[in-house]
Amino acid sequence: MKSIFTPNYKHDNALLNTKHICQTLVNDNKQVHQILDNINFTLYENEIVAILGKSGAGKSTFLRTISGLLPPSSGHAYYRNKLINKPIKQIAMVFQNIALLPWLTVLENVQFGLDAQGIPKSHSKPKALEALRLVGLAGYEHAYTKELSGGMRQRVGFARAFVVEPEILFMDEPFSSLDIYTANLLRKDIIELWQDKAINTRSMLMVTHSVKEAVDMANRIIIFDHDPGRIAFEMVIDDQHPRDLKSIALQEKMSFISHEILETAN
């Protein structure tokens, strides 16, 4: 694995780490295909990490494996040195296509996870209302999801994740279905919430196809090789937020990362 621009980045305590994660899947023709190969990775407190790579590199599979949604074929994932063998409440996930329940209101969608934990509505409702306020949806609690724009629906998804107060937030291409303006605004709001410690989330791990998005948000960028997926390259972005993506330094880094992605695709 190549690494660049790392010396000035100070690691805090590890929240999550993986040891020799491998993942094989069986296709419809009963053929075994190795998706992930021997991935060793650590997510530290107070960082946002972005994973880039060509389609089919196993990025989303990696998120699902280390979140406990998909058991690894071999290897292990740990949250604060405790084995992850099922979904845990300290990790929440936001997907590209938010699976909101159309027969429930915005408030009820956000409360859904708390209700599943058996939390009384007298407690879950105020928490859900606060989560909606944080993502800029105060006043929309009684609306139904079909009445919302795509960006607003994605904000409901973030509110649903934040309301359970996870220490780690996984994001699987959460901005890719949004227009550029909406995606930029939502990214800015999420970073501000994280920086201001308005949410309990300590660190984030994000899958994206956008180099610009990764450089805008992440403190560390990882590029996956493919067939099978493995960590090929790592770069630290230590610029302060908000970042000027038009600056020469960040333009050079984006160009360099794009080149590395092309190299892994060959």
Residue pairs with C-beta under 8 A, 6 or more apart in sequence:
1 231
1 232
1 233
1 234
2 232
2 233
2 234
2 260
3 233
3 234
3 235
4 233
4 234
4 235
4 236
4 256
5 235
5 236
5 237
5 238
5 253
6 234
6 235
6 236
8 236
8 238
9 219
9 220
9 236
9 238
11 42
11 44
12 44
12 45
12 46
12 47
13 44
13 45
14 42
14 43
14 44
14 45
14 80
15 43
15 44
15 45
15 79
15 80
15 167
15 168
15 202
15 203
16 42
16 43
16 66
16 77
16 78
16 79
16 80
16 84
16 91
16 168
16 203
16 205
17 40
17 41
17 42
17 43
17 77
17 78
18 39
18 40
18 41
18 42
18 66
18 75
18 76
18 77
18 78
19 40
19 75
19 76
19 77
19 78
20 38
20 39
20 40
20 74
20 75
20 76
21 36
21 38
21 39
21 40
21 41
21 62
21 65
21 66
21 72
21 74
21 75
21 76
21 77
22 34
22 36
22 37
22 38
22 39
22 72
22 73
22 74
22 75
22 228
23 34
23 35
23 36
23 58
23 61
23 62
23 65
23 70
23 72
23 73
24 32
24 33
24 34
24 35
24 73
25 32
25 33
25 35
25 61
26 32
26 33
27 33
34 228
35 58
35 61
35 228
35 229
36 58
36 61
36 62
36 65
36 72
36 228
36 229
36 230
37 228
37 229
37 230
38 75
38 230
39 62
39 75
39 229
39 230
39 231
40 231
41 66
41 222
41 231
43 49
43 168
43 203
43 205
44 203
45 202
45 203
46 202
46 203
47 203
47 204
47 219
47 220
48 191
48 194
48 203
48 204
48 205
48 206
48 217
48 218
48 219
48 220
49 203
49 204
49 205
49 206
49 218
49 219
49 220
49 221
49 222
50 206
50 207
50 208
50 213
50 214
50 217
50 218
50 220
50 221
50 222
51 59
51 62
51 63
51 205
51 206
51 207
51 208
51 221
51 222
51 223
51 224
52 59
52 208
52 209
52 211
52 214
52 221
52 222
52 223
52 224
52 257
52 261
53 59
53 223
53 224
53 225
53 226
53 229
53 232
53 261
53 264
54 226
54 261
54 264
54 265
55 209
56 226
56 227
57 224
57 225
57 226
57 229
57 264
58 224
58 226
58 228
58 229
59 207
59 224
59 229
60 172
60 173
60 207
61 70
61 229
62 207
62 224
62 229
63 93
63 170
63 172
63 205
63 207
64 70
65 71
65 72
65 77
66 77
66 84
67 84
67 87
67 91
67 93
67 170
68 77
68 84
68 85
68 86
68 87
68 88
68 91
69 87
69 93
71 85
76 83
76 84
77 83
77 84
78 84
79 88
79 90
79 91
79 168
84 91
89 117
89 164
89 166
90 166
90 167
90 168
91 166
91 167
91 168
91 169
91 170
92 161
92 162
92 164
92 166
92 168
92 169
92 170
92 201
93 161
93 169
93 170
93 171
93 172
94 154
94 157
94 158
94 161
94 169
94 170
94 171
94 172
94 174
95 157
95 172
95 173
95 174
96 172
96 173
96 174
96 176
96 177
97 177
98 153
98 154
98 156
98 157
98 160
100 109
100 145
100 153
100 156
100 157
101 108
101 109
101 112
101 145
102 144
102 145
102 146
103 144
104 112
104 144
104 145
105 141
105 142
105 143
105 144
106 132
106 137
106 140
106 141
106 142
106 143
106 144
106 145
106 148
106 156
107 125
107 128
107 129
107 132
107 141
107 142
109 145
109 156
109 160
110 128
110 131
110 132
110 156
110 159
110 160
110 163
111 121
111 124
111 125
111 128
111 163
112 160
113 160
113 163
113 164
114 123
114 124
114 127
114 128
114 163
114 164
115 121
115 124
117 164
119 127
124 163
127 163
128 141
128 159
128 163
129 138
129 141
130 163
131 159
131 160
131 162
131 163
132 138
132 140
132 141
132 156
132 159
134 159
134 162
134 193
134 198
134 199
135 155
135 156
135 158
135 159
135 162
135 189
135 193
136 155
136 189
137 152
137 155
137 156
137 159
140 148
140 152
145 153
145 156
148 156
149 182
150 177
150 178
150 179
150 182
151 178
151 179
151 182
151 183
151 185
151 186
154 174
154 175
154 177
154 178
154 186
155 186
157 174
158 174
158 186
158 190
161 169
162 169
162 193
162 199
162 200
162 201
165 199
165 200
166 200
166 201
167 200
167 201
167 202
167 203
168 201
168 202
168 203
168 204
168 205
169 201
169 203
169 204
169 205
170 204
170 205
170 206
171 204
171 205
171 206
171 207
172 206
172 207
173 207
173 208
173 209
174 206
175 183
175 186
175 187
175 208
175 210
175 213
176 183
176 208
176 209
176 210
178 186
183 213
187 213
187 216
187 217
188 242
190 217
191 217
191 241
191 242
192 198
193 199
194 201
194 204
195 241
204 217
206 214
206 217
206 218
208 214
211 254
211 257
211 258
211 261
212 245
212 254
214 221
214 257
215 221
215 237
215 243
215 245
215 250
215 253
215 254
215 257
216 243
216 245
218 237
219 236
219 237
219 238
220 234
220 235
220 236
220 237
221 234
221 235
221 236
221 237
221 257
222 231
222 233
222 234
223 231
223 232
223 233
223 234
223 257
223 260
223 261
223 264
224 230
224 231
224 232
224 264
225 231
225 232
225 264
226 264
226 265
232 260
232 264
233 260
233 264
235 253
235 256
235 257
237 243
237 250
237 253
239 249
239 250
243 250
244 250
245 251
245 254
